């Protein structure tokens, strides 16, 4: 999708945001909705007073300016009340140590922006929503907000038969093992049988 006039996808996302400049620009856009929310909400709570200031969008991803940009974005994210457990560490992006942590933070920022009245169009396949719904069912309501960000209701996925056919490779391997070991009756290790 397009963010701030940038075409981002899974191939170029991390390299495009690595110096932190684009994330600070994103924070500026979200800050407009935050300011409006603070003026209209009955009890908005503590929110950032301003977006990151004096950031450099042209610096190298491994420069000190990039580290400063990232730190400004993370400070702003904390002021936005993104949960600390969802905040990536600077080296996750700058040294590429935790790309998924970066994506998780961006999703958490998107959820908070949506809470502050910004229209968040998070377009993701139903499998992602279902994965978070499955976590919600297993662990309680902890992941509900993430599942809702990806489309809400749980949708049925294609079911796959798990019973092995007599000519399948695993069935043939199991039969060979049975004949080599000459086990009477059913073997105790029936890991491939349905």
C-alpha positions as CSV (number, residue, x, y, z in Angstrom):
1,X,0.0,0.0,0.0
2,X,1.0,3.7,-0.1
3,X,2.0,5.6,3.0
4,X,2.9,9.2,2.7
5,X,3.2,8.9,-1.0
6,X,5.6,5.9,-0.6
7,X,4.9,2.5,-2.2
8,X,5.8,0.1,0.6
9,X,5.7,-3.7,0.4
10,X,7.3,-6.6,2.2
11,X,10.4,-6.4,-0.1
12,X,11.2,-2.7,0.6
13,X,9.5,-1.9,3.9
14,X,12.5,-2.3,6.2
15,X,15.0,-0.7,3.8
16,X,12.6,2.2,3.3
17,X,12.1,2.9,7.0
18,X,15.5,1.9,8.2
19,X,16.8,5.4,8.8
20,X,13.7,6.3,10.9
21,X,12.8,9.3,8.8
22,X,9.7,7.9,7.2
23,X,8.4,6.6,10.6
24,X,8.8,10.2,11.9
25,X,6.8,11.5,8.9
26,X,4.2,8.9,9.7
27,X,4.1,10.1,13.3
28,X,3.5,13.7,12.0
29,X,0.5,12.4,10.1
30,X,-0.9,10.5,13.0
31,X,-0.3,13.4,15.4
32,X,-2.8,15.5,13.4
33,X,-5.5,12.9,14.3
34,X,-4.2,12.7,17.9
35,X,-4.5,16.5,18.3
36,X,-8.1,16.5,17.0
37,X,-8.9,13.5,19.3
38,X,-7.5,15.4,22.3
39,X,-9.7,18.4,21.5
40,X,-12.9,16.4,21.0
41,X,-12.7,13.3,23.3
42,X,-14.2,13.5,26.7
43,X,-11.2,11.9,28.4
44,X,-8.4,11.4,26.0
45,X,-5.8,10.6,28.6
46,X,-2.1,11.2,28.2
47,X,-1.1,11.5,24.5
48,X,1.9,13.0,22.7
49,X,1.9,16.8,22.6
50,X,3.8,16.9,19.3
51,X,5.2,14.6,16.6
52,X,9.0,14.0,16.5
53,X,10.9,17.2,15.6
54,X,14.1,17.9,13.6
55,X,14.4,14.5,12.1
56,X,16.6,13.7,9.0
57,X,14.9,11.8,6.2
58,X,18.1,11.7,4.0
59,X,20.6,10.1,6.4
60,X,22.1,6.6,6.0
61,X,20.4,3.7,7.9
62,X,23.6,3.1,9.9
63,X,24.3,6.7,10.9
64,X,23.9,8.5,14.3
65,X,21.1,10.6,12.7
66,X,19.2,7.4,11.9
67,X,19.5,6.2,15.5
68,X,18.2,9.7,16.7
69,X,15.3,9.4,14.2
70,X,14.4,5.9,15.5
71,X,14.7,7.0,19.2
72,X,12.4,10.0,18.5
73,X,9.8,7.7,16.9
74,X,10.0,5.3,19.7
75,X,9.7,8.0,22.4
76,X,6.6,9.4,20.5
77,X,5.2,5.8,20.3
78,X,5.5,5.4,24.0
79,X,3.7,8.8,24.5
80,X,1.0,7.4,22.2
81,X,0.7,4.7,24.8
82,X,1.8,1.8,22.6
83,X,2.4,-1.1,25.0
84,X,6.0,-1.4,26.0
85,X,5.9,-5.1,25.0
86,X,5.1,-4.0,21.4
87,X,8.0,-1.5,21.2
88,X,11.0,-2.7,19.2
89,X,14.6,-1.9,20.3
90,X,16.6,0.5,18.0
91,X,18.9,-2.3,16.9
92,X,16.0,-4.4,15.8
93,X,15.8,-1.9,12.9
94,X,19.2,-0.3,12.7
95,X,21.1,-3.5,12.8
96,X,18.3,-5.6,11.4
97,X,18.2,-7.8,14.4
98,X,14.4,-8.0,14.8
99,X,12.4,-7.1,11.7
100,X,9.2,-8.7,13.0
101,X,9.5,-6.6,16.2
102,X,9.6,-3.5,13.9
103,X,6.4,-4.7,12.1
104,X,4.7,-5.4,15.4
105,X,5.4,-1.9,16.6
106,X,4.1,-0.4,13.4
107,X,0.9,-2.5,13.8
108,X,0.6,-1.4,17.4
109,X,1.0,2.3,16.4
110,X,-1.7,1.7,13.7
111,X,-4.1,0.3,16.4
112,X,-3.5,3.3,18.7
113,X,-4.0,5.7,15.7
114,X,-7.3,4.0,15.0
115,X,-8.2,4.4,18.7
116,X,-7.5,8.1,18.3
117,X,-9.9,8.4,15.5
118,X,-7.6,8.0,12.5
119,X,-8.9,5.9,9.7
120,X,-6.7,2.9,9.6
121,X,-7.0,0.7,6.5
122,X,-5.0,-2.3,7.4
123,X,-5.4,-4.7,4.5
124,X,-4.3,-8.2,5.3
125,X,-5.4,-11.7,4.4
126,X,-7.9,-13.5,6.6
127,X,-5.2,-16.0,7.6
128,X,-3.5,-13.3,9.7
129,X,-6.8,-12.3,11.4
130,X,-7.5,-16.0,12.0
131,X,-4.1,-16.6,13.5
132,X,-4.6,-13.8,16.0
133,X,-8.2,-15.0,16.7
134,X,-6.8,-18.5,17.4
135,X,-4.3,-17.0,19.9
136,X,-7.2,-15.1,21.4
137,X,-9.2,-18.3,21.8
138,X,-6.2,-20.1,23.3
139,X,-5.0,-17.4,25.7
140,X,-8.0,-15.1,26.3
141,X,-8.7,-11.6,25.1
142,X,-5.0,-10.5,24.9
143,X,-4.9,-10.6,21.1
144,X,-8.4,-9.4,20.3
145,X,-7.3,-5.9,19.3
146,X,-4.7,-7.3,16.9
147,X,-7.2,-9.7,15.3
148,X,-9.7,-6.9,14.9
149,X,-7.1,-4.7,13.2
150,X,-6.8,-7.4,10.5
151,X,-10.4,-7.8,9.8
152,X,-12.2,-8.9,12.9
153,X,-14.4,-12.0,12.6
154,X,-12.8,-15.4,12.2
155,X,-13.3,-16.8,8.7
156,X,-13.2,-20.5,7.7
157,X,-9.9,-21.6,6.1
158,X,-9.5,-24.4,3.7
159,X,-9.4,-27.7,5.5
160,X,-6.8,-30.3,4.6
161,X,-7.2,-34.1,5.1
162,X,-4.6,-35.5,7.4
163,X,-5.2,-39.2,6.7
164,X,-2.4,-40.8,4.7
165,X,-3.3,-42.7,1.6
166,X,-1.9,-46.1,1.1
167,X,0.4,-45.0,-1.7
168,X,1.8,-41.9,0.1
169,X,5.5,-41.6,0.7
170,X,5.1,-41.6,4.5
171,X,2.8,-44.6,4.4
172,X,5.4,-46.5,2.2
173,X,8.2,-45.6,4.6
174,X,6.2,-46.8,7.6
175,X,5.4,-50.1,5.9
176,X,9.1,-50.6,5.1
177,X,10.0,-49.9,8.7
178,X,7.3,-52.3,9.9
179,X,8.7,-55.0,7.6
180,X,12.3,-54.4,8.6
181,X,11.5,-54.5,12.3
182,X,9.0,-57.4,11.8
183,X,6.8,-56.0,14.5
184,X,3.7,-58.2,15.2
185,X,0.4,-56.3,15.0
186,X,0.4,-52.6,15.3
187,X,3.7,-50.9,16.0
188,X,3.8,-48.8,19.1
189,X,5.3,-45.7,17.4
190,X,2.4,-45.2,15.0
191,X,3.4,-41.6,14.1
192,X,2.2,-41.7,10.5
193,X,-1.1,-43.5,10.9
194,X,-4.3,-41.6,11.2
